Amino acid sequence: MQSNRSNRSATSSFRDHYDAMKGLIFGFLTATSAGIMIDIIKVLLSEIHINEFELIYIRSFFAFLIVSVILWFNKFSIFAIDKALALFAFGRVLGSCLGFALEIFSLDYITTSKSILIINNPLITSLFSYILLREKSGLHDMISFTFCTFGVALLTNPFADGGN
């Protein structure tokens, strides 16, 4: 009986570790694709001189197409959202739209390194996760976030003159 419990505990621990590794891999891929997207946006703004609103429109249009295809293949109706969750869904959509638009405007006015330092600041994210989600961060997390922020600041040198 005891070995059965320890076997389930080991399986659960392995599953938690496996899920954590998947989350880290997806997070790394997200950061990589976001970095590529930001660099492409900066090139479009500075070299090709595309308008900010054209970028927002293009991104919104393709996001609409992609989500529509996914919903159509999964046979999911956008009107089947639970009323209690509709407010959260609206907040998520509004936050995403505003965040992307403001990101484009920041890239148009300041260097990419300064924009990245502000956008990807883990201290701001951890603060909002504590306020909104009641997630606890330990001392180790805070020390890691602080070093990460300083590391990004050292790598991007946001206070240097010029756009290079």
N, C-alpha and C positions, 0 to 999 in steps of 0.2 A: 504494500500500500504506500509506504514512504517513498520507494523508488519511482512509483507512478507520479506522485506529486512533484518530485524533483525533476522528473523528465518533462512534465508540463511546464514547470518553471523555466527550465532551460530552453524549451521550445519558444515560450513566450519572450524570453530575453533575446533569443536569436531573432525572432520576428521584429522586436522593437529595434534591435541594431540594424537589421536589414531595411526597415522602413526609414530609419534615420539616415542611412547611407543613400537611399533613393532620394530623400528630401534634399540632402546635400548636393547630390549630382544634379537634380533639377534646379536647385538654387544657383549652382555654378553655371549651368547652361543659360539660365535666365539672365544672369549678370553679363555673360558673354554676348548674348544677343542684344541686350539693352545697350551695351557699350558700342556694338557695331551700329545699332540704330542711331545713337547719339552722334557718332562720327559721320554717318551719312547725312544726317540732318544738318550738321555744321557745314559740310561740303556743299549741300544744296543751298544753304543760306548765304554762304560767303563766296563761293565760286560761280554758281549758276544763277544766283540772285533770284531765287524763287520766293514768292511772298509767303509770309507766315500762315496766312489764312488758306492759301492753296495747299500747304503741307497738312494743315489740320483737316481740310476737306478730303484730301487723298487718303489720309490714314483712316478717317471715319468711314469713307466709302468702302475701302477694302475690308475694314473690320466688319461692316454691315454685311458685305457679301460672304465673308468667311463664316460668320455666325449664322447667317441665314441658311447656308448650305449644311452646316452641322445640325442645326435644328430640323431642317427638312429630312435629312438622312435618319435622324433619331426619332422622327415623327413626334416632335415636342412642340406644343403650342405656347407662344409667348403669353397668351392670355390665361394659362393654367397655373399662374403663380399664386401661391398662398397669400392671402391678404396681409397676414402678419409679416411675411417676408418681403412684400412688395416695397415697403419703405426702405428696407436695407438694400434691396436690389437697386432702387432708384438712387440711393446715396452712393452706392458703389459705381454706378454708371456716371453720375454727376462728378464724383471725385476723379474718376479716370479721365473724363473729358477735360476737366479743369487742369488736372495735373499735366496732361500731355500738352495742352495749349500753353500753359505757363512755362513748361520745359522748353518749348520752342522759342518763346519770347526771351527766356533767360539765355539761350544759346545765341540769339541774335544780338544781345547787348553785352555779354561778357564772354570771356574765354571758356573753352570747354572744361578746362581743369577746375576753374572756380565753380562752374555749374555742377560738375560731378561731385565736388566736395560738399556742396550744399544738398544736392538731390539724394546722394547715397550715404548720408550721415547716419551711422547706426545709433548714435545717441538720441537723435530725434525720433527714429523709429521705435526704439525701446521705450522712450517716454510715452509716445502715443499708444503703444501696445499695453503699457501699464494703465494709462488713463481709460482707454476705450475697452480693452479686453480683460483687464485685471490680471495680466500675466506678470508673474514675479520674475525679477532679474536679481541674481545673486551678486556678490562682490566680484567673483571671477568674471561674470558677464560684463559688469561695468568696467573692470580693468581692461578686458579684451576690447570692448567697444572704444574705450579711450585710446588705446594703442593703435587700433585700426584707423580711427579718425586722424590721429597724428601721422600714421603711415601714409594714408591717402594724401594728406597735406604735404608731406615731404616728397612723395612721388610726383604729384601734379604741380607743385610749386605755384600755388594760386596767386601769390603776391608778387610774382615777377612781372616786370614790364614787358609789353609786347604780347602778340598772339601766338608765338611759337612755343 
